[in-house]
Amino acid sequence: MKVDAGSGLTRGWKQYVACDRALATRPRLLIADEHMSMPDLRTRASVLRLLNGM
């Protein structure tokens, strides 16, 4: 597991935070150009379910 020394977060957790920040404002339009690049299949499926439910 690779952890960023500055934030203490792994790459996966940084992606969670980025998604949360984007969704927190309840945007009318959300452009997720890299949402499928997550390496974890379970995480990828969860994000896709969330986006489909919007």
C-alpha positions in Angstrom: 0.0 0.0 0.0 1.5 3.3 -1.1 0.8 6.2 1.2 1.4 9.9 0.3 3.7 11.3 3.0 2.1 14.7 2.8 -1.6 13.7 3.4 -1.2 10.2 4.8 -3.8 9.0 2.4 -3.5 6.2 -0.1 -4.3 6.8 -3.7 -7.7 5.0 -3.3 -8.6 7.2 -0.3 -7.7 10.3 -2.2 -10.2 9.2 -4.9 -12.9 8.7 -2.3 -12.2 12.2 -1.0 -12.4 13.7 -4.5 -15.7 11.9 -5.2 -17.1 13.1 -1.9 -16.1 16.7 -2.5 -17.6 16.6 -6.0 -20.9 15.1 -4.7 -21.2 17.2 -1.5 -22.5 20.3 -3.4 -25.1 18.2 -5.3 -24.0 19.4 -8.7 -26.4 19.5 -11.7 -23.6 18.1 -13.9 -20.8 15.8 -12.8 -18.0 14.9 -15.2 -16.3 11.8 -14.0 -13.5 11.3 -16.6 -11.4 8.9 -14.5 -14.0 7.2 -12.3 -13.2 3.8 -14.0 -9.5 4.0 -13.3 -9.9 2.8 -9.7 -7.9 -0.5 -9.3 -10.3 -2.1 -6.8 -13.3 -3.8 -8.5 -15.5 -3.5 -5.4 -14.8 0.2 -5.2 -15.4 0.7 -8.9 -18.8 -1.1 -8.7 -19.8 1.0 -5.7 -19.0 4.2 -7.5 -20.9 3.1 -10.6 -23.9 2.2 -8.5 -23.8 5.6 -6.8 -23.5 7.5 -10.0 -26.3 5.5 -11.6 -28.5 6.3 -8.7 -28.1 10.1 -9.0 
